[in-house]
């Protein structure tokens, strides 16, 4: 039997629906991957009695409980007090926690508000979980059979504390027989197409198959039981990856760091010591922003009007009635020259700005990559809200670059 | 006292974290707006005993319960059976429901699988909730003090059934006195600083005060009870807004559409028929991408090296050892000229690209806005991960623009 784990979310913003509880889903996935059985999610607001009663209830029922929220500096942050009451643990001033909170503010050149002092009070005997990403330290207490972990509710603090401090601790405290999750990440192919391709492959009944589609990719998930032999696993994963062909941009096992399409492109660009300059239209800066911090992106430009851009770049078009793709190629040549970059990537789209903004109209996004004096290009129809189109346009341009770097060409027909 | 309402979500996909439970948040918002107090969210998987126990527990505790999920045709859809067991209500074949399910399939020219017959079995005495959007009818039962409503888990079926069948029913069954929620959105001031300022203002005990901090803003929420006199409400909101001063970028009542900082800037830019060109550094395209679809953004540029940019723009700096802010001002002048835009906004930062990438180092982001031949500027220390710095840099530049548009100047000291 796997040990059981419950998720407990605290905060009025959750229970009133102002915030969707993404923490509960994220933590559950982590726990399942480790080998827990997740039995229940509970969320309540800022009511001390409810919190106390629930903490006692869960501690009597589950082997582990991960709680998020209610650790902030304000009066309505009641979790620590609730733990103290529920388990008769007096609150004790933690000098180390206090020093860290003070440091957080001094690093930002801000005075520490008096209210933050409260965050240094921890239940007696609790394990402190240092928060390097915000002011509220987490903590953990053992109550009878149940190990209860308390983390801040802000995902950008909660996730790193969990990964850094809790993930390594759990296998020490529980007998865990984790399944092995393999995630095959694809871009440019839909969930039903993937399912049809998968018919060409026998998945054993003991392997759980799942799909997760988002705006950024479709993930095919294979969950192998703990005792599954490794050679058979490797062979099955290779079979599935072959069926999904060059749509696959990343293949991840359980313990590798998760990567996304920009991450994969970044690795390939760094490896080849390439450089790039970009002109964006439909994605309006999003493409550049996804490449934050990389060394290889020299310049990126968004221009509302292509006409104005060609004028500014002093490009004289040879003929009238040039197609958008011809203009894009001219721009790529100029862009490469101006920046003395190895590659130049230019994105244009047909249909105009009104169609881009209209959720009922589709536009065709055309991306061209200039590399080794050769043009590589792709054209795709994108539909939906303007934000969806923006996102797709950015990822399609990145995927053109990824395919070129991996295969030396854009190997698929445009859709 | 408002009647209490709980949300109960059923399904392995929720409890294992494969699906984020957006239904719970959506239903809670609906319930709060109607005048319920939402006290708890619970989610469990496909275990009959858990379901039965929880249904009894909730029925003894809440005045209303909205349950989603578990109404499908497959073996692991156990909600109806759990209701039958929990409340000793035998399942009865509902001919109308069955006819609707048959019709659903015949309209799609598909044979009805035998398993779907199960969906026409409803607990004795239940109110049937016709599902015009899928196969699973919902239903509702009264158990003691509690009215329990059961809806399919697919949001595209759940939402219209709720809006069509439940929303009109609730005011008939409950004495509802909806509260009024006012949200005051601020940027550039922290939650604890807000709390300290709020000490200058008496919030009556009947008004519920809450805060929500995210990367993009801090929201101060005032929840007024139903009978609260409007003049007093208006006066209190004005008092709080005054204390928060020009950090306030939006003030929202319960029924206005929600807006964010880019949305507010967009309104102000459109109203004034202004135009803008941007140079981004630390935000690397994110600032432009947040302004997707606007008419007033003519050009945006990211350049990795400021030196290269000044060369490319043929700017000759008059003196050596110019400060970053001097360079930024020169760039703004050139940018405005090149684009013939009314405004030019330039962002630079000190500390270099290594410091930007290092989560343990802070950088100072300097934004300068050129408008009416006058420079308006702001400088802020930003810390944390590179993505956090990127986001803050983009919003700080937008906020400089917002303050100029609202007040004609950047009225606060830099921090």
HADDOCK unambig.tbl for C-alpha pairs under 7 A between the chains (distance, minus, plus):
assign (segid A and resid 15 and name CA) (segid B and resid 28 and name CA) 6.76 0.50 0.50
assign (segid A and resid 15 and name CA) (segid B and resid 38 and name CA) 6.31 0.50 0.50
assign (segid A and resid 15 and name CA) (segid B and resid 39 and name CA) 6.70 0.50 0.50
assign (segid A and resid 15 and name CA) (segid B and resid 40 and name CA) 6.17 0.50 0.50
assign (segid A and resid 15 and name CA) (segid B and resid 41 and name CA) 6.54 0.50 0.50
assign (segid A and resid 16 and name CA) (segid B and resid 25 and name CA) 6.91 0.50 0.50
assign (segid A and resid 16 and name CA) (segid B and resid 28 and name CA) 5.20 0.50 0.50
assign (segid A and resid 16 and name CA) (segid B and resid 29 and name CA) 5.82 0.50 0.50
assign (segid A and resid 16 and name CA) (segid B and resid 32 and name CA) 6.59 0.50 0.50
assign (segid A and resid 16 and name CA) (segid B and resid 38 and name CA) 6.21 0.50 0.50
assign (segid A and resid 17 and name CA) (segid B and resid 24 and name CA) 6.88 0.50 0.50
assign (segid A and resid 17 and name CA) (segid B and resid 25 and name CA) 3.67 0.50 0.50
assign (segid A and resid 17 and name CA) (segid B and resid 26 and name CA) 6.05 0.50 0.50
assign (segid A and resid 17 and name CA) (segid B and resid 28 and name CA) 4.91 0.50 0.50
assign (segid A and resid 17 and name CA) (segid B and resid 29 and name CA) 5.04 0.50 0.50
assign (segid A and resid 18 and name CA) (segid B and resid 25 and name CA) 6.68 0.50 0.50
assign (segid A and resid 18 and name CA) (segid B and resid 29 and name CA) 6.85 0.50 0.50
assign (segid A and resid 19 and name CA) (segid B and resid 25 and name CA) 6.74 0.50 0.50
assign (segid A and resid 20 and name CA) (segid B and resid 22 and name CA) 5.96 0.50 0.50
assign (segid A and resid 20 and name CA) (segid B and resid 25 and name CA) 5.47 0.50 0.50
assign (segid A and resid 22 and name CA) (segid B and resid 20 and name CA) 5.98 0.50 0.50
assign (segid A and resid 24 and name CA) (segid B and resid 17 and name CA) 6.91 0.50 0.50
assign (segid A and resid 25 and name CA) (segid B and resid 16 and name CA) 6.92 0.50 0.50
assign (segid A and resid 25 and name CA) (segid B and resid 17 and name CA) 3.68 0.50 0.50
assign (segid A and resid 25 and name CA) (segid B and resid 18 and name CA) 6.72 0.50 0.50
assign (segid A and resid 25 and name CA) (segid B and resid 19 and name CA) 6.79 0.50 0.50
assign (segid A and resid 25 and name CA) (segid B and resid 20 and name CA) 5.53 0.50 0.50
assign (segid A and resid 26 and name CA) (segid B and resid 17 and name CA) 6.08 0.50 0.50
assign (segid A and resid 28 and name CA) (segid B and resid 15 and name CA) 6.85 0.50 0.50
assign (segid A and resid 28 and name CA) (segid B and resid 16 and name CA) 5.29 0.50 0.50
assign (segid A and resid 28 and name CA) (segid B and resid 17 and name CA) 4.97 0.50 0.50
assign (segid A and resid 29 and name CA) (segid B and resid 16 and name CA) 5.94 0.50 0.50
assign (segid A and resid 29 and name CA) (segid B and resid 17 and name CA) 5.13 0.50 0.50
assign (segid A and resid 29 and name CA) (segid B and resid 18 and name CA) 6.99 0.50 0.50
assign (segid A and resid 32 and name CA) (segid B and resid 16 and name CA) 6.74 0.50 0.50
assign (segid A and resid 38 and name CA) (segid B and resid 15 and name CA) 6.36 0.50 0.50
assign (segid A and resid 38 and name CA) (segid B and resid 16 and name CA) 6.25 0.50 0.50
assign (segid A and resid 39 and name CA) (segid B and resid 15 and name CA) 6.73 0.50 0.50
assign (segid A and resid 39 and name CA) (segid B and resid 44 and name CA) 6.11 0.50 0.50
assign (segid A and resid 39 and name CA) (segid B and resid 45 and name CA) 6.77 0.50 0.50
assign (segid A and resid 40 and name CA) (segid B and resid 15 and name CA) 6.23 0.50 0.50
assign (segid A and resid 40 and name CA) (segid B and resid 43 and name CA) 5.59 0.50 0.50
assign (segid A and resid 40 and name CA) (segid B and resid 44 and name CA) 4.79 0.50 0.50
assign (segid A and resid 41 and name CA) (segid B and resid 15 and name CA) 6.59 0.50 0.50
assign (segid A and resid 41 and name CA) (segid B and resid 42 and name CA) 5.55 0.50 0.50
assign (segid A and resid 41 and name CA) (segid B and resid 43 and name CA) 4.91 0.50 0.50
assign (segid A and resid 41 and name CA) (segid B and resid 44 and name CA) 6.65 0.50 0.50
assign (segid A and resid 42 and name CA) (segid B and resid 41 and name CA) 5.53 0.50 0.50
assign (segid A and resid 42 and name CA) (segid B and resid 42 and name CA) 4.53 0.50 0.50
assign (segid A and resid 42 and name CA) (segid B and resid 43 and name CA) 6.51 0.50 0.50
assign (segid A and resid 43 and name CA) (segid B and resid 40 and name CA) 5.58 0.50 0.50
assign (segid A and resid 43 and name CA) (segid B and resid 41 and name CA) 4.89 0.50 0.50
assign (segid A and resid 43 and name CA) (segid B and resid 42 and name CA) 6.52 0.50 0.50
assign (segid A and resid 44 and name CA) (segid B and resid 39 and name CA) 6.04 0.50 0.50
assign (segid A and resid 44 and name CA) (segid B and resid 40 and name CA) 4.74 0.50 0.50
assign (segid A and resid 44 and name CA) (segid B and resid 41 and name CA) 6.61 0.50 0.50
assign (segid A and resid 45 and name CA) (segid B and resid 39 and name CA) 6.68 0.50 0.50
assign (segid A and resid 108 and name CA) (segid B and resid 381 and name CA) 6.72 0.50 0.50
assign (segid A and resid 108 and name CA) (segid B and resid 383 and name CA) 7.00 0.50 0.50
assign (segid A and resid 113 and name CA) (segid B and resid 192 and name CA) 6.30 0.50 0.50
assign (segid A and resid 115 and name CA) (segid B and resid 192 and name CA) 6.96 0.50 0.50
assign (segid A and resid 284 and name CA) (segid B and resid 288 and name CA) 6.05 0.50 0.50
assign (segid A and resid 284 and name CA) (segid B and resid 289 and name CA) 5.06 0.50 0.50
assign (segid A and resid 284 and name CA) (segid B and resid 292 and name CA) 6.32 0.50 0.50
assign (segid A and resid 285 and name CA) (segid B and resid 285 and name CA) 4.03 0.50 0.50
assign (segid A and resid 285 and name CA) (segid B and resid 286 and name CA) 5.92 0.50 0.50
assign (segid A and resid 285 and name CA) (segid B and resid 288 and name CA) 5.27 0.50 0.50
assign (segid A and resid 285 and name CA) (segid B and resid 289 and name CA) 4.69 0.50 0.50
assign (segid A and resid 286 and name CA) (segid B and resid 285 and name CA) 5.91 0.50 0.50
assign (segid A and resid 286 and name CA) (segid B and resid 286 and name CA) 5.96 0.50 0.50
assign (segid A and resid 286 and name CA) (segid B and resid 289 and name CA) 5.02 0.50 0.50
assign (segid A and resid 288 and name CA) (segid B and resid 284 and name CA) 6.04 0.50 0.50
assign (segid A and resid 288 and name CA) (segid B and resid 285 and name CA) 5.26 0.50 0.50
assign (segid A and resid 289 and name CA) (segid B and resid 284 and name CA) 5.06 0.50 0.50
assign (segid A and resid 289 and name CA) (segid B and resid 285 and name CA) 4.67 0.50 0.50
assign (segid A and resid 289 and name CA) (segid B and resid 286 and name CA) 5.02 0.50 0.50
assign (segid A and resid 292 and name CA) (segid B and resid 284 and name CA) 6.31 0.50 0.50
assign (segid A and resid 293 and name CA) (segid B and resid 357 and name CA) 6.22 0.50 0.50
assign (segid A and resid 298 and name CA) (segid B and resid 303 and name CA) 6.11 0.50 0.50
assign (segid A and resid 298 and name CA) (segid B and resid 304 and name CA) 5.23 0.50 0.50
assign (segid A and resid 299 and name CA) (segid B and resid 302 and name CA) 5.59 0.50 0.50
assign (segid A and resid 299 and name CA) (segid B and resid 303 and name CA) 4.58 0.50 0.50
assign (segid A and resid 299 and name CA) (segid B and resid 304 and name CA) 6.19 0.50 0.50
assign (segid A and resid 300 and name CA) (segid B and resid 301 and name CA) 5.83 0.50 0.50
assign (segid A and resid 300 and name CA) (segid B and resid 302 and name CA) 5.08 0.50 0.50
assign (segid A and resid 300 and name CA) (segid B and resid 303 and name CA) 6.59 0.50 0.50
assign (segid A and resid 301 and name CA) (segid B and resid 300 and name CA) 5.85 0.50 0.50
assign (segid A and resid 301 and name CA) (segid B and resid 301 and name CA) 4.51 0.50 0.50
assign (segid A and resid 301 and name CA) (segid B and resid 302 and name CA) 6.31 0.50 0.50
assign (segid A and resid 302 and name CA) (segid B and resid 299 and name CA) 5.60 0.50 0.50
assign (segid A and resid 302 and name CA) (segid B and resid 300 and name CA) 5.08 0.50 0.50
assign (segid A and resid 302 and name CA) (segid B and resid 301 and name CA) 6.30 0.50 0.50
assign (segid A and resid 303 and name CA) (segid B and resid 298 and name CA) 6.13 0.50 0.50
assign (segid A and resid 303 and name CA) (segid B and resid 299 and name CA) 4.58 0.50 0.50
assign (segid A and resid 303 and name CA) (segid B and resid 300 and name CA) 6.58 0.50 0.50
assign (segid A and resid 304 and name CA) (segid B and resid 298 and name CA) 5.23 0.50 0.50
assign (segid A and resid 304 and name CA) (segid B and resid 299 and name CA) 6.17 0.50 0.50
assign (segid A and resid 357 and name CA) (segid B and resid 293 and name CA) 6.26 0.50 0.50
